[in-house]
Amino acid sequence: MNIMRSKTLKTILGLQLADVVATTFRRAVWGTLQLQGWRRLGRLLVHRESGNVHMIDLGIPGRPKSLTVSYGEIVNYIDAIAKPLWSK
């Protein structure tokens, strides 16, 4: 019983952490969270050569965008402070 409870607790904690990261990133790109609130977000991510944040467009193909927002600065900042998987 304790093993099952431990696995469930770890899963729940992992989901909560993923939710915090996703919500923080969303608020950063929407401009509803100041730099102070998300500046260390990249430290929760492991650095990847291909980048840590990949954007996808879920809009309707061919439909014009009503609002264009640049996430580049935020994504670059998060990537720049991500931790390496292995220390040198």
Helices and strands as residue ranges (DSSP letters): H 2-30, H 35-38, G 41-44, H 72-81
